[in-house]
C-alpha cells in the first residue's frame, strides 16, 4: 500500500508467512498521511490472540490522533505510554513491540520524532548508507521490554534531523 503525504511517499507491506499459528504475521500498521505519523506494532505471545495487542496499539493511535497530534518527543513518548496501558489493561491480549514516528518541520528543517519499545526498529537511509536509529531490545532471544508489560520502559525516544533525500524505514 502507499500513502502520499506532504512529507513524501509512505509505502508499507504486511506479509503473511504461513498458515502455522506461530508463523503468522501479527503486525499492525498505522499511517496518517495528513499528519505524517506512522506506527508499526509487532504482536507477540502464544496464549491468546497474538495480533490483538498490535491491533489495540493502532486503535489507540487512531483515537489519539483524532484529538491531538504529537508535536514533540514528550508527546510521542506519552502516546507510547497510552498504548502500553491499553494493552496491559486488556485481559485478552498478549504483548507487542512497537515504533512510532512523525515527521515534523520546524525552523524550515524536517525532523523525525520517534519512540520505540522492544525489537522493532527504525533505520535512516542517507546517501545509500543505512543507520540504525533505534536498538533491538531483544537480548539473547528474549525481549524483556515490550508493550503490555506493566512497567514497560520507554527509553528510546528522540528526534533526528532529516535531509531532503533521506528515507526512513520502520520494521518489525
ROKE-867407 format. One line per field, with one value per atom (N, C-alpha, C): residue in one letter; residue number from 1; x, y, z. Coordinates in steps of 0.05 Angstrom, whole numbers. Each point is the difference from the previous one (the first is absolute). Last residue first. Layout:
N
rest: A  ... $
nr: NUM  ... $
u: X  ... $
v: Y  ... $
w: Z  ... $
//
This chain:
172
rest: X  X  X  X  X  X  X  X  X  X  X  X  X  X  X  X  X  X  X  X  X  X  X  X  X  X  X  X  X  X  X  X  X  X  X  X  X  X  X  X  X  X  X  X  X  X  X  X  X  X  X  X  X  X  X  X  X  X  X  X  X  X  X  X  X  X  X  X  X  X  X  X  X  X  X  X  X  X  X  X  X  X  X  X  X  X  X  X  X  X  X  X  X  X  X  X  X  X  X  X  X  X  X  X  X  X  X  X  X  X  X  X  X  X  X  X  X  X  X  X  X  X  X  X  X  X  X  X  X  X  X  X  X  X  X  X  X  X  X  X  X  X  X  X  X  X  X  X  X  X  X  X  X  X  X  X  X  X  X  X  X  X  X  X  X  X  X  X  X  X  X  X  X  X  X  X  X  X  X  X  X  X  X  X  X  X  X  X  X  X  X  X  X  X  X  X  X  X  X  X  X  X  X  X  X  X  X  X  X  X  X  X  X  X  X  X  X  X  X  X  X  X  X  X  X  X  X  X  X  X  X  X  X  X  X  X  X  X  X  X  X  X  X  X  X  X  X  X  X  X  X  X  X  X  X  X  X  X  X  X  X  X  X  X  X  X  X  X  X  X  X  X  X  X  X  X  X  X  X  X  X  X  X  X  X  X  X  X  X  X  X  X  X  X  X  X  X  X  X  X  X  X  X  X  X  X  X  X  X  X  X  X  X  X  X  X  X  X  X  X  X  X  X  X  X  X  X  X  X  X  X  X  X  X  X  X  X  X  X  X  X  X  X  X  X  X  X  X  X  X  X  X  X  X  X  X  X  X  X  X  X  X  X  X  X  X  X  X  X  X  X  X  X  X  X  X  X  X  X  X  X  X  X  X  X  X  X  X  X  X  X  X  X  X  X  X  X  X  X  X  X  X  X  X  X  X  X  X  X  X  X  X  X  X  X  X  X  X  X  X  X  X  X  X  X  X  X  X  X  X  X  X  X  X  X  X  X  X  X  X  X  X  X  X  X  X  X  X  X  X  X  X  X  X  X  X  X  X  X  X  X  X  X  X  X  X  X  X  X  X  X  X  X  X  X  X  X  X  X  X  X  X  X  X  X  X  X  X  X  X  X  X  X  X  X  X  X  X  X  X  X  X  X  X  X  X  X  X  X  X  X  X  X  X  X  X $
nr: 172  172  172  171  171  171  170  170  170  169  169  169  168  168  168  167  167  167  166  166  166  165  165  165  164  164  164  163  163  163  162  162  162  161  161  161  160  160  160  159  159  159  158  158  158  157  157  157  156  156  156  155  155  155  154  154  154  153  153  153  152  152  152  151  151  151  150  150  150  149  149  149  148  148  148  147  147  147  146  146  146  145  145  145  144  144  144  143  143  143  142  142  142  141  141  141  140  140  140  139  139  139  138  138  138  137  137  137  136  136  136  135  135  135  134  134  134  133  133  133  132  132  132  131  131  131  130  130  130  129  129  129  128  128  128  127  127  127  126  126  126  125  125  125  124  124  124  123  123  123  122  122  122  121  121  121  120  120  120  119  119  119  118  118  118  117  117  117  116  116  116  115  115  115  114  114  114  113  113  113  112  112  112  111  111  111  110  110  110  109  109  109  108  108  108  107  107  107  106  106  106  105  105  105  104  104  104  103  103  103  102  102  102  101  101  101  100  100  100  99  99  99  98  98  98  97  97  97  96  96  96  95  95  95  94  94  94  93  93  93  92  92  92  91  91  91  90  90  90  89  89  89  88  88  88  87  87  87  86  86  86  85  85  85  84  84  84  83  83  83  82  82  82  81  81  81  80  80  80  79  79  79  78  78  78  77  77  77  76  76  76  75  75  75  74  74  74  73  73  73  72  72  72  71  71  71  70  70  70  69  69  69  68  68  68  67  67  67  66  66  66  65  65  65  64  64  64  63  63  63  62  62  62  61  61  61  60  60  60  59  59  59  58  58  58  57  57  57  56  56  56  55  55  55  54  54  54  53  53  53  52  52  52  51  51  51  50  50  50  49  49  49  48  48  48  47  47  47  46  46  46  45  45  45  44  44  44  43  43  43  42  42  42  41  41  41  40  40  40  39  39  39  38  38  38  37  37  37  36  36  36  35  35  35  34  34  34  33  33  33  32  32  32  31  31  31  30  30  30  29  29  29  28  28  28  27  27  27  26  26  26  25  25  25  24  24  24  23  23  23  22  22  22  21  21  21  20  20  20  19  19  19  18  18  18  17  17  17  16  16  16  15  15  15  14  14  14  13  13  13  12  12  12  11  11  11  10  10  10  9  9  9  8  8  8  7  7  7  6  6  6  5  5  5  4  4  4  3  3  3  2  2  2  1  1  1 $
u: 190  -5  15  12  -4  -3  11  -11  -3  58  -11  -8  24  -3  -13  62  -21  -1  43  0  -24  27  -2  1  4  -20  -4  36  8  -21  -8  -1  10  10  -3  1  -36  22  -4  -33  -5  25  -47  19  -10  -8  -15  20  -2  9  -18  -15  25  11  -85  1  25  -36  18  1  -75  15  16  -57  21  17  -77  -8  22  -14  12  -4  -25  -19  11  66  -25  -19  106  -20  -25  104  -14  -20  59  -8  -16  27  -6  -12  70  -22  -5  72  -25  -24  88  2  -27  -19  26  0  -59  -1  29  -28  2  -2  34  -16  4  11  14  -21  -1  -8  14  24  -6  -8  63  -20  -4  34  9  -24  37  -21  12  29  8  -24  -4  6  9  -26  22  8  -61  10  23  -82  16  7  -34  2  18  -64  25  -3  -51  -1  28  -57  22  -7  -37  -6  21  -8  20  -8  -28  3  20  -45  1  3  7  2  1  -17  0  0  18  -5  -1  6  -5  -6  52  -16  -1  13  10  -18  25  -16  15  3  14  -18  -19  7  14  -34  22  9  -56  4  24  -70  17  1  -19  -9  19  -30  18  -13  -7  -14  20  -14  16  -17  6  -17  19  0  14  -20  4  -11  18  -29  22  -12  -60  8  26  -71  17  6  -90  27  16  -111  22  27  -91  2  25  -28  5  5  19  -17  7  49  -25  -20  88  3  -27  5  6  1  -12  -24  5  72  -21  -24  71  8  -22  -12  -3  7  14  -29  -5  89  -10  -30  38  9  -8  -18  -17  8  54  -26  -19  83  4  -27  1  2  4  -2  -27  1  82  -16  -28  58  7  -15  -49  27  6  -84  16  29  -97  25  17  -108  23  25  -109  25  23  -95  -1  25  -8  -24  -1  67  7  -25  -9  17  4  -45  -17  16  46  -21  -17  67  12  -22  -26  7  12  -19  -25  6  72  -9  -26  34  19  -9  -47  -6  18  18  -24  -9  73  8  -25  -14  15  8  -45  -17  15  32  -2  -15  11  26  -1  -71  1  26  11  -25  2  74  -22  -27  95  -9  -26  67  -12  -11  16  14  -13  -7  -12  15  29  4  -11  -8  -2  1  15  3  1  -28  4  2  0  0  4  -25  7  -5  -18  27  8  -86  17  28  -66  -4  19  -5  14  -2  -2  -17  15  6  11  -21  27  -17  15  -1  13  -20  22  -20  14  26  6  -26  21  -18  5  17  8  -21  24  -17  10  33  15  -18  -28  24  15  -79  -6  24  -6  7  -5  -7  -25  5  70  -11  -27  43  21  -10  -30  -11  20  11  0  -13  0  -4  -3  37  -5  -2  5  1  -10  35  -7  0  -3  2  -9  38  -16  6  9  10  -19  -16  29  12  -93  13  31  -52  -2  13  -43  15  -5  -3  -13  17  -14  16  -18  13  -17  18 $
v: -88  -16  -26  107  -29  -14  100  -11  -30  85  -27  -9  95  -12  -27  74  -19  -12  95  -21  -18  84  -26  -24  94  -1  -29  8  13  -5  0  -14  18  -16  19  -15  -39  -2  20  -30  18  -1  -68  19  16  -90  23  20  -96  7  22  -42  15  8  -43  15  18  -92  23  12  -63  3  26  -51  19  3  -58  22  21  -54  -7  23  7  -18  -11  28  14  -21  -15  -1  15  -41  26  0  -73  6  26  -79  28  6  -79  7  30  -48  -12  6  39  -30  -13  96  -10  -30  89  -29  -10  90  -5  -30  65  -24  -7  102  -25  -22  96  -13  -26  50  21  -11  -34  -8  21  11  3  -8  -10  -3  2  39  -14  -1  45  -28  -16  94  -3  -29  2  26  -6  -47  -6  28  -42  24  -7  -63  5  26  -58  22  3  -87  18  22  -82  13  22  -57  -7  11  45  -28  -3  94  -20  -27  115  -29  -16  106  -15  -30  106  -28  -10  87  -5  -30  59  -23  -1  88  -17  -24  93  -23  -17  112  -26  -22  97  -7  -26  30  19  -8  -75  23  16  -92  22  22  -115  28  19  -112  20  27  -95  21  20  -108  21  21  -98  23  21  -113  25  20  -104  21  24  -110  19  23  -66  9  16  -79  24  7  -50  -7  26  -10  4  -9  2  -21  3  61  -27  -21  108  -18  -28  74  -3  -17  19  -12  -6  48  -28  -14  93  -13  -30  53  -3  -15  22  -20  -5  70  -25  -23  87  -6  -27  32  -8  -7  35  -27  -11  90  -17  -29  64  -3  -17  20  -18  -4  64  -27  -21  91  -9  -28  40  -6  -10  32  -27  -8  69  -1  -28  25  21  0  -67  5  22  -3  -11  7  -10  15  -15  -27  21  18  -76  16  24  -65  19  17  -70  22  21  -81  17  25  -64  13  19  -52  21  15  -75  22  23  -79  13  24  -55  17  14  -60  22  19  -80  19  25  -73  13  21  -54  19  14  -67  22  21  -81  20  23  -82  25  22  -91  13  27  -55  10  16  -66  12  8  -45  -11  11  22  -25  -11  96  -16  -26  105  -26  -13  88  -16  -26  95  -28  -16  104  -16  -29  108  -29  -15  106  -18  -29  116  -28  -17  109  -18  -29  88  -10  -18  48  10  -10  -25  29  11  -94  15  30  -86  23  19  -109  21  22  -102  24  21  -115  24  23  -106  19  26  -114  28  16  -98  13  30  -93  27  14  -107  20  28  -89  13  21  -60  15  14  -53  21  16  -44  -10  23  8  -5  -11  69  -27  -3  89  -19  -28  104  -23  -22  115  -27  -21  110  -19  -27  103  -27  -17  112  -20  -26  110  -26  -20  114  -22  -25  103  -24  -20  109  -19  -23  80  -5  -20  24  25  -3  -88  19  26  -100  25  20  -113  25  23  -115  24  24  -119  24  25 $
w: 235  24  -2  -43  -4  27  -61  25  -5  -49  -2  28  -61  26  -3  -63  1  28  -54  20  -2  -50  -13  20  30  -21  -11  100  -24  -22  114  -25  -23  116  -22  -27  96  -19  -22  108  -23  -18  85  -11  -23  77  -10  -10  53  -27  -11  84  2  -27  55  -26  1  54  1  -28  59  -25  2  68  3  -25  1  18  2  -89  26  18  -88  13  26  -77  6  11  13  -21  10  28  0  -23  14  27  3  -76  2  27  -43  19  0  -48  -9  19  14  1  -5  7  7  3  -42  3  5  -22  29  6  -84  5  29  -37  5  4  -62  25  3  -75  19  27  -87  18  21  -104  28  18  -110  20  28  -105  25  19  -86  -5  25  3  -19  -5  77  -10  -18  64  -24  -12  100  -16  -24  71  -14  -16  87  -19  -12  53  -4  -20  78  -25  -3  79  -21  -28  99  -9  -23  12  22  -12  -28  -6  25  -51  25  -8  -51  2  29  -81  28  2  -79  7  31  -70  21  3  -70  8  20  -23  -2  9  4  -27  -5  87  -10  -28  29  18  -10  -24  -10  21  0  5  -13  5  -13  5  58  -14  -11  47  -11  -13  66  -9  -11  29  -6  -11  59  -17  -3  41  -4  -17  65  -26  2  56  0  -29  33  8  0  15  -18  12  41  -21  -17  73  11  -22  6  -15  7  34  14  -16  -34  26  13  -82  -4  27  3  -13  -4  33  19  -11  -59  20  20  -60  -14  19  31  -2  -14  4  27  0  -79  4  28  -20  -16  3  42  13  -15  -39  22  15  -68  -12  22  26  -9  -11  24  24  -7  -68  9  25  -65  11  11  -39  -12  10  -13  14  -15  -4  -15  15  28  4  -14  -8  20  1  -59  -5  19  11  -21  -7  64  10  -22  -23  19  9  -53  -16  18  42  -17  -15  49  18  -16  -47  9  18  -26  -22  7  63  -3  -23  15  21  -4  -55  -8  20  21  -21  -11  65  12  -22  -26  13  12  -48  -15  16  33  -3  -13  61  -27  -3  76  -9  -29  39  14  -10  -26  -11  13  -28  21  -12  -43  6  24  -81  21  5  -43  -4  23  -52  25  -7  -40  -7  26  -40  22  -11  -29  -7  25  -42  23  -8  -49  -2  23  -23  21  -1  -66  4  20  -19  -21  5  64  -4  -19  33  -16  -3  53  0  -17  17  -10  1  43  -7  -7  11  0  -6  7  19  1  -65  4  18  2  -13  7  31  -22  -14  72  11  -22  -23  19  10  -98  26  21  -97  15  28  -49  -6  15  -17  -1  -8  -24  15  -3  -7  -12  18  -16  22  -14  -27  -8  24  -38  22  -11  -24  -10  23  -20  19  -13  -33  -5  21  14  -18  -3  52  5  -19  4  -7  4  -25  22  -9  -40  -7  23  -5  8  -7  -21  -1  8  1  0  0 $
//
